[in-house]
Amino acid sequence: QVQLVESGGGLVQTGGSLRLSCAASGRTFSSYHMGWFRQAPGKEREFVAAISSSGRSTNYADSVKGRFTISRDNAKNMVYLQMNNLKPEDTAVYYCATTSQYSDSLAMRTRPYDYWGQGTQVTVSS
């Protein structure tokens, strides 16, 4: 059974930073690709960032490019999302997810991801 547990969310002011973490267990972490998604109240879940199994390829939503950085540590079975210069529109529940498929287009879709965490709340105050 695959388990993904997010942490690191919280309340931060506009312009602040947070680092989200996702701990993975139950599969060979280094063989699978990881993604971060978010969902704000009343909105659909949207893609934020993704990273290939090796960490050599990454993808970002246009809205977070230059502000967010995804990374992974395969030795620790962890994936991270460093979020800088946060804006009120970044407020959402953030989810990590895992998939066996990766390409620039697939990484941004929810369907290829087969396991999801429970999410961590990020609130950015203006």
N, C-alpha and C positions, 0 to 999 in steps of 0.2 A: 504494500500500500504506500503510495507516494504521499508525502506530507510536505506542505510548504507553509512556513510560518513567518509572517511579516512583522517587523518592529521598527521603531524609530519615528513614528508619526507624532504629531502634536500641534500645538498652537504657536504660530510665529508671526511676527510683524512683516509687513511688506518690505521687501529687500533683504529679508533674512535667509537663512540656510537651514536645511535639514538633510540628514543622511538616512535613507531607508535601508533596511537590511531584510534579506529573505533567506531563511535557513531551510535547506532541502534535505530530505531523507527518503529512502525507499527505492531509489533507482541509482544507476551509475551516473552521478551528476555530471561528470565531464563529457558524457556522450550526448547530452541533451542541451538544447538551446533554451534560453530564458527570456521572458519579457515582463515588462511592467505596463499595467493598464490603470486607468482611473475612472471613477464614476462619480459625478456630482449629482445632487438631488434633482430628480426629474429629468435627467439626461441619460443617454445611452453610454455604455462603457466604451471608452476610447483608448486607443493605443498611445503609449508614452515613449517607450524605448525598448529595444531588444538587443540581445547579444548572442552570438553564435557559441557553440559548445567550446571552441578553442579560445574564444575571446577576441579573435582577430577581426571579426566583422560586427559592426554595430549599426543600428538604425534609430532614428529619432523622429518624433512628430515635429512638424515645423514650429509648433507653438512653444517647444521647449529647447530647440536647438540653440546651442551657445550658453544655455543656463543649466541644463541637466547633463549628468554623465553617468552612464551605466558601466558597471565593471563586475567582475566575478573572481572568486578565489576557489579554484577547483580542489585545492588541497583541504579547504575548510567547508566545502559544499555550500558556499554562500554566494549570493548575488546582491549587489548594492545599487542604490540610486542616489547619487549626490545631487541635491537640488539647491541651486544658488539663485539669488535675485528673485525670490519668490514673489508672486503676484496674487491678489485676491482670486483671480480666475483659476489659480492652481488648486483651490480648495476642492477636495474630493476624498473619497476613499480610494486608496491605492492598493492594487493587487499585483502579486507576482504570479507568474504562470510558466509552465514548462511545455515544450513541444519537441517532437522528433524531426520536424520539418523546418527548414530555414531557407528563405530567399528574401530578397529585398521587399517583394510584394507580400509574401506569406507572413512575414514577421509582424505586419501591421494589422492582421486580421485576427479576430478572437477565435474563429473556428478551429484553426490548426492546434490550438493549445488544449491539452487534454487534462491537465491538473491545475487547480487554482488554489491560492491561499484564501484565508478569511478576510484579509484586508486590514489596512491601518489608516486611521483618519488623519488627514492633513488639513489644517485650517489656517488660512493666511488672513490676518486682519489688516484692514486699511488704515 
